[in-house]
Amino acid sequence: MVKNIAYLANDIGRLFRKRLDVFSRPVGITGAQVRVLLNIRRNPGINQSTLASILEVEPITAGRMIDRMTAAGLVERRADPDDRRAWRIHLTDEGSRLLARMDEPIGEMLETALAGMDSAERDTLEMLLGRVHENLVSDCDRKEAVNG
C-alpha cells in the first residue's frame, strides 16, 4: 500500500485539476486561473515568485498568467512595502466575485470526493494528509538547506 500513496495523491490532484477545468469554462476562465485565484485568496498579497512555486511553474509563466488576469480585472499588483522591486498580488472585487461563483461547484466536487465518509473520517483524512504535507515540506526545506 505504501507504494500507492504517492500515485494516489498525484492522481487525486490531477482529477481535482481536471474537474476545475470543466466547471471553470462556463465562467469564462481556465482551471489554472481558478488555482491562481484560490491561492491568492488563501494568501492575500502573495508575491509572484511564491505563487509560481506553489503552482509549480516558472516565475515568468506565473507573471504572464498574472498579466492576463490583471488585464481581465481579476487581480491587481500592489507595490511591496518591503521591496521596491517586488509586487504583491491581490484579488480585485471582480476576482472575488468570480471566485465566489466557483465556491459552490468546488464544494460539490469535494462532497463527491468525500462521499461515504462520516465527519470523523473526514477529520482524520485531513489530519493525516496534513501530516504527510508537513513531512514533505520539512524534508524539502532540510534538503534545500543542505544543498543550498
Disulfide bonds with the S-S distance in Angstrom:
none
